[in-house]
Amino acid sequence: VTFHSMSQRMAKLLLDHMDEEGCLFMTHEDLARELGTAREVVSRLLKEMEKKEMVALQRGALQVLEKEKLEIFKVL
């Protein structure tokens, strides 16, 4: 349940903070601070989202690839 809740919070954060092109210029540490969790948790969640082709990870930034998938992910 805790992991599921964090997944929803992460999806919402990404959707709320991305720019018009779907880019977020935040580090894993920045995201962790926003979510009130550890950087390792953020890294694990983002890796999961990357495997599901929702996001593309880059150094200091990420690209939302599938906004619709994140919308669904945040309410599951």
PyMOL Python script that loads the backbone (N, CA, C, O; Angstrom):
from pymol import cmd

cmd.read_pdbstr("""\
ATOM      1  N   VAL A   1       0.827  -1.197   0.000  1.00  0.00           N
ATOM      2  CA  VAL A   1       0.000   0.000   0.000  1.00  0.00           C
ATOM      3  C   VAL A   1       0.864   1.251   0.000  1.00  0.00           C
ATOM      4  O   VAL A   1       0.574   2.206  -0.720  1.00  0.00           O
ATOM      5  N   THR A   2       1.908   1.252   0.791  1.00  0.00           N
ATOM      6  CA  THR A   2       2.793   2.409   0.851  1.00  0.00           C
ATOM      7  C   THR A   2       3.435   2.672  -0.503  1.00  0.00           C
ATOM      8  O   THR A   2       3.477   3.814  -0.962  1.00  0.00           O
ATOM      9  N   PHE A   3       3.940   1.608  -1.152  1.00  0.00           N
ATOM     10  CA  PHE A   3       4.573   1.752  -2.460  1.00  0.00           C
ATOM     11  C   PHE A   3       3.573   2.278  -3.478  1.00  0.00           C
ATOM     12  O   PHE A   3       3.891   3.153  -4.283  1.00  0.00           O
ATOM     13  N   HIS A   4       2.350   1.730  -3.434  1.00  0.00           N
ATOM     14  CA  HIS A   4       1.307   2.156  -4.361  1.00  0.00           C
ATOM     15  C   HIS A   4       1.007   3.641  -4.184  1.00  0.00           C
ATOM     16  O   HIS A   4       0.898   4.376  -5.166  1.00  0.00           O
ATOM     17  N   SER A   5       0.875   4.074  -2.962  1.00  0.00           N
ATOM     18  CA  SER A   5       0.601   5.471  -2.663  1.00  0.00           C
ATOM     19  C   SER A   5       1.726   6.376  -3.173  1.00  0.00           C
ATOM     20  O   SER A   5       1.463   7.443  -3.727  1.00  0.00           O
ATOM     21  N   MET A   6       2.968   5.954  -2.988  1.00  0.00           N
ATOM     22  CA  MET A   6       4.104   6.750  -3.460  1.00  0.00           C
ATOM     23  C   MET A   6       4.107   6.820  -4.992  1.00  0.00           C
ATOM     24  O   MET A   6       4.466   7.852  -5.558  1.00  0.00           O
ATOM     25  N   SER A   7       3.719   5.751  -5.659  1.00  0.00           N
ATOM     26  CA  SER A   7       3.631   5.730  -7.121  1.00  0.00           C
ATOM     27  C   SER A   7       2.628   6.773  -7.605  1.00  0.00           C
ATOM     28  O   SER A   7       2.884   7.503  -8.563  1.00  0.00           O
ATOM     29  N   GLN A   8       1.500   6.827  -6.935  1.00  0.00           N
ATOM     30  CA  GLN A   8       0.475   7.809  -7.285  1.00  0.00           C
ATOM     31  C   GLN A   8       0.981   9.231  -7.064  1.00  0.00           C
ATOM     32  O   GLN A   8       0.768  10.114  -7.894  1.00  0.00           O
ATOM     33  N   ARG A   9       1.649   9.436  -5.944  1.00  0.00           N
ATOM     34  CA  ARG A   9       2.178  10.767  -5.630  1.00  0.00           C
ATOM     35  C   ARG A   9       3.243  11.185  -6.642  1.00  0.00           C
ATOM     36  O   ARG A   9       3.309  12.348  -7.041  1.00  0.00           O
ATOM     37  N   MET A  10       4.077  10.226  -7.053  1.00  0.00           N
ATOM     38  CA  MET A  10       5.116  10.513  -8.050  1.00  0.00           C
ATOM     39  C   MET A  10       4.480  10.896  -9.384  1.00  0.00           C
ATOM     40  O   MET A  10       4.882  11.885  -9.998  1.00  0.00           O
ATOM     41  N   ALA A  11       3.498  10.130  -9.834  1.00  0.00           N
ATOM     42  CA  ALA A  11       2.829  10.431 -11.101  1.00  0.00           C
ATOM     43  C   ALA A  11       2.215  11.829 -11.062  1.00  0.00           C
ATOM     44  O   ALA A  11       2.341  12.588 -12.023  1.00  0.00           O
ATOM     45  N   LYS A  12       1.555  12.171  -9.964  1.00  0.00           N
ATOM     46  CA  LYS A  12       0.950  13.493  -9.833  1.00  0.00           C
ATOM     47  C   LYS A  12       2.013  14.591  -9.859  1.00  0.00           C
ATOM     48  O   LYS A  12       1.838  15.608 -10.529  1.00  0.00           O
ATOM     49  N   LEU A  13       3.100  14.389  -9.142  1.00  0.00           N
ATOM     50  CA  LEU A  13       4.181  15.375  -9.114  1.00  0.00           C
ATOM     51  C   LEU A  13       4.739  15.606 -10.515  1.00  0.00           C
ATOM     52  O   LEU A  13       4.938  16.750 -10.923  1.00  0.00           O
ATOM     53  N   LEU A  14       4.991  14.529 -11.250  1.00  0.00           N
ATOM     54  CA  LEU A  14       5.528  14.666 -12.600  1.00  0.00           C
ATOM     55  C   LEU A  14       4.567  15.425 -13.506  1.00  0.00           C
ATOM     56  O   LEU A  14       4.980  16.312 -14.253  1.00  0.00           O
ATOM     57  N   LEU A  15       3.303  15.081 -13.440  1.00  0.00           N
ATOM     58  CA  LEU A  15       2.304  15.761 -14.273  1.00  0.00           C
ATOM     59  C   LEU A  15       2.160  17.231 -13.892  1.00  0.00           C
ATOM     60  O   LEU A  15       1.984  18.084 -14.761  1.00  0.00           O
ATOM     61  N   ASP A  16       2.233  17.524 -12.618  1.00  0.00           N
ATOM     62  CA  ASP A  16       2.074  18.905 -12.146  1.00  0.00           C
ATOM     63  C   ASP A  16       3.271  19.793 -12.469  1.00  0.00           C
ATOM     64  O   ASP A  16       3.113  21.002 -12.636  1.00  0.00           O
ATOM     65  N   HIS A  17       4.475  19.205 -12.560  1.00  0.00           N
ATOM     66  CA  HIS A  17       5.682  20.007 -12.715  1.00  0.00           C
ATOM     67  C   HIS A  17       6.287  19.991 -14.130  1.00  0.00           C
ATOM     68  O   HIS A  17       7.252  20.710 -14.391  1.00  0.00           O
ATOM     69  N   MET A  18       5.737  19.189 -15.034  1.00  0.00           N
ATOM     70  CA  MET A  18       6.326  19.142 -16.376  1.00  0.00           C
ATOM     71  C   MET A  18       5.957  20.402 -17.157  1.00  0.00           C
ATOM     72  O   MET A  18       4.918  21.018 -16.919  1.00  0.00           O
ATOM     73  N   ASP A  19       6.834  20.769 -18.098  1.00  0.00           N
ATOM     74  CA  ASP A  19       6.544  21.928 -18.936  1.00  0.00           C
ATOM     75  C   ASP A  19       5.705  21.491 -20.143  1.00  0.00           C
ATOM     76  O   ASP A  19       5.255  20.347 -20.203  1.00  0.00           O
ATOM     77  N   GLU A  20       5.498  22.392 -21.095  1.00  0.00           N
ATOM     78  CA  GLU A  20       4.649  22.114 -22.256  1.00  0.00           C
ATOM     79  C   GLU A  20       5.149  20.938 -23.092  1.00  0.00           C
ATOM     80  O   GLU A  20       4.351  20.233 -23.711  1.00  0.00           O
ATOM     81  N   GLU A  21       6.455  20.726 -23.114  1.00  0.00           N
ATOM     82  CA  GLU A  21       7.045  19.626 -23.879  1.00  0.00           C
ATOM     83  C   GLU A  21       7.143  18.339 -23.070  1.00  0.00           C
ATOM     84  O   GLU A  21       7.629  17.328 -23.577  1.00  0.00           O
ATOM     85  N   GLY A  22       6.694  18.363 -21.836  1.00  0.00           N
ATOM     86  CA  GLY A  22       6.747  17.178 -20.990  1.00  0.00           C
ATOM     87  C   GLY A  22       8.063  17.017 -20.253  1.00  0.00           C
ATOM     88  O   GLY A  22       8.349  15.936 -19.737  1.00  0.00           O
ATOM     89  N   CYS A  23       8.871  18.067 -20.193  1.00  0.00           N
ATOM     90  CA  CYS A  23      10.176  17.998 -19.520  1.00  0.00           C
ATOM     91  C   CYS A  23      10.085  18.480 -18.079  1.00  0.00           C
ATOM     92  O   CYS A  23       9.328  19.392 -17.748  1.00  0.00           O
ATOM     93  N   LEU A  24      10.876  17.841 -17.244  1.00  0.00           N
ATOM     94  CA  LEU A  24      11.050  18.243 -15.853  1.00  0.00           C
ATOM     95  C   LEU A  24      12.537  18.371 -15.613  1.00  0.00           C
ATOM     96  O   LEU A  24      13.293  17.443 -15.901  1.00  0.00           O
ATOM     97  N   PHE A  25      12.960  19.485 -15.098  1.00  0.00           N
ATOM     98  CA  PHE A  25      14.382  19.687 -14.811  1.00  0.00           C
ATOM     99  C   PHE A  25      14.597  19.632 -13.313  1.00  0.00           C
ATOM    100  O   PHE A  25      14.833  20.646 -12.657  1.00  0.00           O
ATOM    101  N   MET A  26      14.507  18.408 -12.784  1.00  0.00           N
ATOM    102  CA  MET A  26      14.684  18.156 -11.355  1.00  0.00           C
ATOM    103  C   MET A  26      15.524  16.900 -11.203  1.00  0.00           C
ATOM    104  O   MET A  26      15.407  15.961 -11.990  1.00  0.00           O
ATOM    105  N   THR A  27      16.358  16.893 -10.198  1.00  0.00           N
ATOM    106  CA  THR A  27      17.139  15.690  -9.901  1.00  0.00           C
ATOM    107  C   THR A  27      16.283  14.726  -9.078  1.00  0.00           C
ATOM    108  O   THR A  27      15.211  15.089  -8.594  1.00  0.00           O
ATOM    109  N   HIS A  28      16.769  13.506  -8.931  1.00  0.00           N
ATOM    110  CA  HIS A  28      16.081  12.541  -8.083  1.00  0.00           C
ATOM    111  C   HIS A  28      16.011  13.058  -6.650  1.00  0.00           C
ATOM    112  O   HIS A  28      15.027  12.831  -5.946  1.00  0.00           O
ATOM    113  N   GLU A  29      17.050  13.744  -6.230  1.00  0.00           N
ATOM    114  CA  GLU A  29      17.079  14.332  -4.883  1.00  0.00           C
ATOM    115  C   GLU A  29      15.994  15.401  -4.731  1.00  0.00           C
ATOM    116  O   GLU A  29      15.309  15.453  -3.710  1.00  0.00           O
ATOM    117  N   ASP A  30      15.840  16.258  -5.756  1.00  0.00           N
ATOM    118  CA  ASP A  30      14.791  17.281  -5.728  1.00  0.00           C
ATOM    119  C   ASP A  30      13.407  16.648  -5.612  1.00  0.00           C
ATOM    120  O   ASP A  30      12.574  17.085  -4.818  1.00  0.00           O
ATOM    121  N   LEU A  31      13.177  15.610  -6.417  1.00  0.00           N
ATOM    122  CA  LEU A  31      11.895  14.908  -6.391  1.00  0.00           C
ATOM    123  C   LEU A  31      11.660  14.268  -5.021  1.00  0.00           C
ATOM    124  O   LEU A  31      10.548  14.312  -4.494  1.00  0.00           O
ATOM    125  N   ALA A  32      12.698  13.680  -4.453  1.00  0.00           N
ATOM    126  CA  ALA A  32      12.584  13.043  -3.137  1.00  0.00           C
ATOM    127  C   ALA A  32      12.202  14.062  -2.068  1.00  0.00           C
ATOM    128  O   ALA A  32      11.357  13.794  -1.213  1.00  0.00           O
ATOM    129  N   ARG A  33      12.831  15.229  -2.127  1.00  0.00           N
ATOM    130  CA  ARG A  33      12.496  16.289  -1.164  1.00  0.00           C
ATOM    131  C   ARG A  33      11.028  16.697  -1.298  1.00  0.00           C
ATOM    132  O   ARG A  33      10.327  16.853  -0.297  1.00  0.00           O
ATOM    133  N   GLU A  34      10.571  16.866  -2.531  1.00  0.00           N
ATOM    134  CA  GLU A  34       9.170  17.247  -2.779  1.00  0.00           C
ATOM    135  C   GLU A  34       8.201  16.198  -2.237  1.00  0.00           C
ATOM    136  O   GLU A  34       7.142  16.536  -1.709  1.00  0.00           O
ATOM    137  N   LEU A  35       8.573  14.921  -2.372  1.00  0.00           N
ATOM    138  CA  LEU A  35       7.698  13.820  -1.966  1.00  0.00           C
ATOM    139  C   LEU A  35       7.887  13.415  -0.508  1.00  0.00           C
ATOM    140  O   LEU A  35       7.089  12.651   0.034  1.00  0.00           O
ATOM    141  N   GLY A  36       8.936  13.922   0.124  1.00  0.00           N
ATOM    142  CA  GLY A  36       9.209  13.564   1.508  1.00  0.00           C
ATOM    143  C   GLY A  36       9.652  12.116   1.665  1.00  0.00           C
ATOM    144  O   GLY A  36       9.228  11.420   2.587  1.00  0.00           O
ATOM    145  N   THR A  37      10.512  11.670   0.750  1.00  0.00           N
ATOM    146  CA  THR A  37      10.995  10.297   0.777  1.00  0.00           C
ATOM    147  C   THR A  37      12.484  10.270   0.443  1.00  0.00           C
ATOM    148  O   THR A  37      13.103  11.317   0.254  1.00  0.00           O
ATOM    149  N   ALA A  38      13.045   9.088   0.373  1.00  0.00           N
ATOM    150  CA  ALA A  38      14.471   8.927   0.071  1.00  0.00           C
ATOM    151  C   ALA A  38      14.716   8.945  -1.439  1.00  0.00           C
ATOM    152  O   ALA A  38      13.852   8.546  -2.220  1.00  0.00           O
ATOM    153  N   ARG A  39      15.878   9.403  -1.832  1.00  0.00           N
ATOM    154  CA  ARG A  39      16.270   9.443  -3.239  1.00  0.00           C
ATOM    155  C   ARG A  39      16.200   8.047  -3.860  1.00  0.00           C
ATOM    156  O   ARG A  39      15.830   7.902  -5.025  1.00  0.00           O
ATOM    157  N   GLU A  40      16.550   7.038  -3.094  1.00  0.00           N
ATOM    158  CA  GLU A  40      16.542   5.663  -3.602  1.00  0.00           C
ATOM    159  C   GLU A  40      15.135   5.226  -3.996  1.00  0.00           C
ATOM    160  O   GLU A  40      14.952   4.514  -4.984  1.00  0.00           O
ATOM    161  N   VAL A  41      14.148   5.653  -3.221  1.00  0.00           N
ATOM    162  CA  VAL A  41      12.748   5.329  -3.530  1.00  0.00           C
ATOM    163  C   VAL A  41      12.352   5.988  -4.847  1.00  0.00           C
ATOM    164  O   VAL A  41      11.717   5.362  -5.695  1.00  0.00           O
ATOM    165  N   VAL A  42      12.727   7.244  -5.012  1.00  0.00           N
ATOM    166  CA  VAL A  42      12.432   7.975  -6.247  1.00  0.00           C
ATOM    167  C   VAL A  42      13.108   7.297  -7.435  1.00  0.00           C
ATOM    168  O   VAL A  42      12.484   7.111  -8.479  1.00  0.00           O
ATOM    169  N   SER A  43      14.356   6.932  -7.287  1.00  0.00           N
ATOM    170  CA  SER A  43      15.083   6.268  -8.372  1.00  0.00           C
ATOM    171  C   SER A  43      14.404   4.967  -8.775  1.00  0.00           C
ATOM    172  O   SER A  43      14.276   4.672  -9.963  1.00  0.00           O
ATOM    173  N   ARG A  44      13.975   4.198  -7.800  1.00  0.00           N
ATOM    174  CA  ARG A  44      13.296   2.920  -8.077  1.00  0.00           C
ATOM    175  C   ARG A  44      11.972   3.156  -8.816  1.00  0.00           C
ATOM    176  O   ARG A  44      11.671   2.458  -9.783  1.00  0.00           O
ATOM    177  N   LEU A  45      11.189   4.131  -8.366  1.00  0.00           N
ATOM    178  CA  LEU A  45       9.912   4.435  -9.013  1.00  0.00           C
ATOM    179  C   LEU A  45      10.108   4.936 -10.439  1.00  0.00           C
ATOM    180  O   LEU A  45       9.380   4.543 -11.351  1.00  0.00           O
ATOM    181  N   LEU A  46      11.095   5.806 -10.621  1.00  0.00           N
ATOM    182  CA  LEU A  46      11.348   6.323 -11.960  1.00  0.00           C
ATOM    183  C   LEU A  46      11.833   5.227 -12.901  1.00  0.00           C
ATOM    184  O   LEU A  46      11.478   5.218 -14.079  1.00  0.00           O
ATOM    185  N   LYS A  47      12.632   4.315 -12.395  1.00  0.00           N
ATOM    186  CA  LYS A  47      13.106   3.190 -13.203  1.00  0.00           C
ATOM    187  C   LYS A  47      11.915   2.330 -13.639  1.00  0.00           C
ATOM    188  O   LYS A  47      11.852   1.877 -14.781  1.00  0.00           O
ATOM    189  N   GLU A  48      10.974   2.112 -12.717  1.00  0.00           N
ATOM    190  CA  GLU A  48       9.761   1.357 -13.038  1.00  0.00           C
ATOM    191  C   GLU A  48       8.960   2.075 -14.134  1.00  0.00           C
ATOM    192  O   GLU A  48       8.477   1.443 -15.073  1.00  0.00           O
ATOM    193  N   MET A  49       8.828   3.387 -14.005  1.00  0.00           N
ATOM    194  CA  MET A  49       8.097   4.168 -14.996  1.00  0.00           C
ATOM    195  C   MET A  49       8.819   4.176 -16.342  1.00  0.00           C
ATOM    196  O   MET A  49       8.185   4.191 -17.397  1.00  0.00           O
ATOM    197  N   GLU A  50      10.144   4.167 -16.293  1.00  0.00           N
ATOM    198  CA  GLU A  50      10.931   4.119 -17.532  1.00  0.00           C
ATOM    199  C   GLU A  50      10.713   2.774 -18.240  1.00  0.00           C
ATOM    200  O   GLU A  50      10.566   2.741 -19.462  1.00  0.00           O
ATOM    201  N   LYS A  51      10.690   1.680 -17.494  1.00  0.00           N
ATOM    202  CA  LYS A  51      10.441   0.352 -18.075  1.00  0.00           C
ATOM    203  C   LYS A  51       9.075   0.289 -18.738  1.00  0.00           C
ATOM    204  O   LYS A  51       8.898  -0.396 -19.745  1.00  0.00           O
ATOM    205  N   LYS A  52       8.104   1.009 -18.170  1.00  0.00           N
ATOM    206  CA  LYS A  52       6.746   1.040 -18.727  1.00  0.00           C
ATOM    207  C   LYS A  52       6.610   2.104 -19.813  1.00  0.00           C
ATOM    208  O   LYS A  52       5.514   2.361 -20.312  1.00  0.00           O
ATOM    209  N   GLU A  53       7.741   2.722 -20.174  1.00  0.00           N
ATOM    210  CA  GLU A  53       7.826   3.729 -21.233  1.00  0.00           C
ATOM    211  C   GLU A  53       6.943   4.948 -20.983  1.00  0.00           C
ATOM    212  O   GLU A  53       6.385   5.528 -21.914  1.00  0.00           O
ATOM    213  N   MET A  54       6.827   5.325 -19.713  1.00  0.00           N
ATOM    214  CA  MET A  54       6.100   6.532 -19.339  1.00  0.00           C
ATOM    215  C   MET A  54       7.017   7.744 -19.354  1.00  0.00           C
ATOM    216  O   MET A  54       6.599   8.851 -19.695  1.00  0.00           O
ATOM    217  N   VAL A  55       8.289   7.518 -18.976  1.00  0.00           N
ATOM    218  CA  VAL A  55       9.267   8.603 -18.898  1.00  0.00           C
ATOM    219  C   VAL A  55      10.600   8.150 -19.491  1.00  0.00           C
ATOM    220  O   VAL A  55      10.882   6.956 -19.593  1.00  0.00           O
ATOM    221  N   ALA A  56      11.398   9.120 -19.875  1.00  0.00           N
ATOM    222  CA  ALA A  56      12.786   8.879 -20.282  1.00  0.00           C
ATOM    223  C   ALA A  56      13.659   9.640 -19.299  1.00  0.00           C
ATOM    224  O   ALA A  56      13.479  10.841 -19.094  1.00  0.00           O
ATOM    225  N   LEU A  57      14.597   8.939 -18.697  1.00  0.00           N
ATOM    226  CA  LEU A  57      15.460   9.554 -17.686  1.00  0.00           C
ATOM    227  C   LEU A  57      16.711  10.135 -18.317  1.00  0.00           C
ATOM    228  O   LEU A  57      17.314   9.536 -19.207  1.00  0.00           O
ATOM    229  N   GLN A  58      17.090  11.312 -17.841  1.00  0.00           N
ATOM    230  CA  GLN A  58      18.319  11.993 -18.255  1.00  0.00           C
ATOM    231  C   GLN A  58      18.954  12.569 -17.008  1.00  0.00           C
ATOM    232  O   GLN A  58      18.311  12.658 -15.962  1.00  0.00           O
ATOM    233  N   ARG A  59      20.201  12.956 -17.112  1.00  0.00           N
ATOM    234  CA  ARG A  59      20.887  13.526 -15.956  1.00  0.00           C
ATOM    235  C   ARG A  59      20.298  14.902 -15.620  1.00  0.00           C
ATOM    236  O   ARG A  59      20.375  15.829 -16.426  1.00  0.00           O
ATOM    237  N   GLY A  60      19.711  15.026 -14.422  1.00  0.00           N
ATOM    238  CA  GLY A  60      19.152  16.298 -13.964  1.00  0.00           C
ATOM    239  C   GLY A  60      17.814  16.660 -14.582  1.00  0.00           C
ATOM    240  O   GLY A  60      17.305  17.761 -14.371  1.00  0.00           O
ATOM    241  N   ALA A  61      17.239  15.734 -15.348  1.00  0.00           N
ATOM    242  CA  ALA A  61      15.963  16.016 -16.007  1.00  0.00           C
ATOM    243  C   ALA A  61      15.287  14.701 -16.373  1.00  0.00           C
ATOM    244  O   ALA A  61      15.889  13.629 -16.326  1.00  0.00           O
ATOM    245  N   LEU A  62      14.028  14.821 -16.736  1.00  0.00           N
ATOM    246  CA  LEU A  62      13.338  13.672 -17.303  1.00  0.00           C
ATOM    247  C   LEU A  62      12.279  14.170 -18.267  1.00  0.00           C
ATOM    248  O   LEU A  62      11.814  15.306 -18.180  1.00  0.00           O
ATOM    249  N   GLN A  63      11.912  13.298 -19.181  1.00  0.00           N
ATOM    250  CA  GLN A  63      10.930  13.603 -20.209  1.00  0.00           C
ATOM    251  C   GLN A  63       9.727  12.693 -20.011  1.00  0.00           C
ATOM    252  O   GLN A  63       9.870  11.471 -19.967  1.00  0.00           O
ATOM    253  N   VAL A  64       8.548  13.282 -19.893  1.00  0.00           N
ATOM    254  CA  VAL A  64       7.322  12.492 -19.829  1.00  0.00           C
ATOM    255  C   VAL A  64       6.997  12.079 -21.260  1.00  0.00           C
ATOM    256  O   VAL A  64       6.781  12.928 -22.124  1.00  0.00           O
ATOM    257  N   LEU A  65       6.963  10.773 -21.506  1.00  0.00           N
ATOM    258  CA  LEU A  65       6.700  10.246 -22.841  1.00  0.00           C
ATOM    259  C   LEU A  65       5.224   9.942 -23.055  1.00  0.00           C
ATOM    260  O   LEU A  65       4.690  10.153 -24.144  1.00  0.00           O
ATOM    261  N   GLU A  66       4.579   9.455 -22.027  1.00  0.00           N
ATOM    262  CA  GLU A  66       3.178   9.038 -22.119  1.00  0.00           C
ATOM    263  C   GLU A  66       2.366   9.676 -21.000  1.00  0.00           C
ATOM    264  O   GLU A  66       2.167   9.081 -19.941  1.00  0.00           O
ATOM    265  N   LYS A  67       1.906  10.886 -21.250  1.00  0.00           N
ATOM    266  CA  LYS A  67       1.109  11.599 -20.246  1.00  0.00           C
ATOM    267  C   LYS A  67      -0.134  10.793 -19.875  1.00  0.00           C
ATOM    268  O   LYS A  67      -0.521  10.751 -18.707  1.00  0.00           O
ATOM    269  N   GLU A  68      -0.757  10.156 -20.861  1.00  0.00           N
ATOM    270  CA  GLU A  68      -1.975   9.382 -20.610  1.00  0.00           C
ATOM    271  C   GLU A  68      -1.697   8.215 -19.653  1.00  0.00           C
ATOM    272  O   GLU A  68      -2.502   7.933 -18.765  1.00  0.00           O
ATOM    273  N   LYS A  69      -0.563   7.542 -19.835  1.00  0.00           N
ATOM    274  CA  LYS A  69      -0.210   6.437 -18.940  1.00  0.00           C
ATOM    275  C   LYS A  69       0.012   6.937 -17.517  1.00  0.00           C
ATOM    276  O   LYS A  69      -0.370   6.273 -16.553  1.00  0.00           O
ATOM    277  N   LEU A  70       0.629   8.109 -17.387  1.00  0.00           N
ATOM    278  CA  LEU A  70       0.837   8.679 -16.046  1.00  0.00           C
ATOM    279  C   LEU A  70      -0.481   9.074 -15.414  1.00  0.00           C
ATOM    280  O   LEU A  70      -0.671   8.904 -14.209  1.00  0.00           O
ATOM    281  N   GLU A  71      -1.399   9.605 -16.223  1.00  0.00           N
ATOM    282  CA  GLU A  71      -2.728   9.972 -15.701  1.00  0.00           C
ATOM    283  C   GLU A  71      -3.416   8.751 -15.109  1.00  0.00           C
ATOM    284  O   GLU A  71      -4.012   8.828 -14.034  1.00  0.00           O
ATOM    285  N   ILE A  72      -3.335   7.629 -15.808  1.00  0.00           N
ATOM    286  CA  ILE A  72      -3.933   6.381 -15.327  1.00  0.00           C
ATOM    287  C   ILE A  72      -3.182   5.880 -14.097  1.00  0.00           C
ATOM    288  O   ILE A  72      -3.791   5.451 -13.117  1.00  0.00           O
ATOM    289  N   PHE A  73      -1.854   5.938 -14.159  1.00  0.00           N
ATOM    290  CA  PHE A  73      -0.993   5.446 -13.082  1.00  0.00           C
ATOM    291  C   PHE A  73      -1.278   6.181 -11.779  1.00  0.00           C
ATOM    292  O   PHE A  73      -1.235   5.578 -10.706  1.00  0.00           O
ATOM    293  N   LYS A  74      -1.571   7.478 -11.861  1.00  0.00           N
ATOM    294  CA  LYS A  74      -1.769   8.258 -10.628  1.00  0.00           C
ATOM    295  C   LYS A  74      -3.075   7.938  -9.925  1.00  0.00           C
ATOM    296  O   LYS A  74      -3.232   8.269  -8.750  1.00  0.00           O
ATOM    297  N   VAL A  75      -4.028   7.295 -10.619  1.00  0.00           N
ATOM    298  CA  VAL A  75      -5.299   6.973  -9.982  1.00  0.00           C
ATOM    299  C   VAL A  75      -5.476   5.499  -9.701  1.00  0.00           C
ATOM    300  O   VAL A  75      -6.489   5.105  -9.123  1.00  0.00           O
ATOM    301  N   LEU A  76      -4.514   4.667 -10.094  1.00  0.00           N
ATOM    302  CA  LEU A  76      -4.631   3.220  -9.824  1.00  0.00           C
ATOM    303  C   LEU A  76      -4.560   2.921  -8.355  1.00  0.00           C
ATOM    304  O   LEU A  76      -4.641   1.759  -7.958  1.00  0.00           O
TER     305      LEU A  76
END
""", "prot")
cmd.dss("prot")
cmd.show_as("cartoon", "prot")
cmd.util.cbc("prot")
cmd.orient("prot")
